Amino acid sequence: CQDFAHIFVSAARHLGLPARYISGYMLDDGDLKAASHAWAEAHVQGLGWVGFDPANEICPDERYVRIACGLDYADTAPVSGMRTGDSPEKIAVTVSVEQ
């Protein structure tokens, strides 16, 4: 989904439309997918920011939970920084959404 979102953002910008990369989660039949999801938004004159999910070929709706938006993935990375050492690492994430 990240690649599809990046391609959409690049194509929209090439056409002169302001576009941004969105990261978050998508509810699937009431359950959160285990992994994060990415989609894009383009600014359409007269409408404002409109969401597009090119990976699923739909427009985002109330099932989408936005966590961050930016120019690209680097602006929306859930974890960033630097780590040194040779110890194994593990990141555990739990997400809960209430409607």
N, C-alpha and C positions, 0 to 999 in steps of 0.2 A: 504494500500500500504506500510505503514511503516513496518508492520510485515513481509510481503513478502520480502521486501528489506533486513531486518535484517537476515531472514532465508537464503536468497541467499548469503549474505556476510559470514555468519557463515559456510555454506556448502563449499563455494569456499576456504575459509581459511583452512578448514579441509582437503581439497584436495591438499593443498600446494600452492594455487594461491593467490597472493596478491589481496585484494578486498577492496573497499571503498563504503561508503554510500553516496548517492547524494540526496539533497533536492532542490526543485524548483517548477516549474509549467509546465503544459502540455497544449498546445493549442488544443482545440477540435473543429473542423470545424471552425477555425478562431477565436473562443472565448476562453478566459481563463476560466478554471473551477474556481469556487468560492474558492475552497480549494487548499492548496499546495499539491504537489505530491512528492513521494519518489521512487527512483530506485537505482540500484547498478551498479558498474563497477568492472570488474576483469581485471588484467593485464595478457594478453595472449602473450606468447613469440612469437616474430616475428610480432605481430600486435600492441602491446601497450595496452592502456586502452580501453576496449570494454564495452559499456553500455548494460545493461539488465534490462528490466522492467518486473519482474515476475508477477506483479499484472495484467498487460494487455497482458502478453505473447508475447511481441514484443521487438525489440531492439530500444532504443531511436533514434529519428531522429531530423530533424530541427524544429519539433513542441515542443521540450522539451527545457525549459529555466532553466539552472542551476543557482542556487543561492549560494549553498555551498556544499562542500564535506568534509568528515571526516571519522573517524573510525566507528562512529555510530551516532544515532540521537543526542546524547548529544553534539557532536562536531558541529552539523549543526542546532541546535535549533534557530528559528528565533527570539525568545525573551527569555532572561534568566536573572536571578537576583532574588532578594528577595523583598517582599512587606509585610508590616505590617499594621494593622488597620482593621476596620470592615466596611469600606465604600465599596459600590459595585464598580466593575471595569468593564470597557468595552474597548476593543481594536478594532479600525476600521482600515482596511487595504485596500488600493486601488492599483491595479497593472495595468500598461499599457504597452503593448508590441507593438512596431512598426516594421514592416518588410520592 
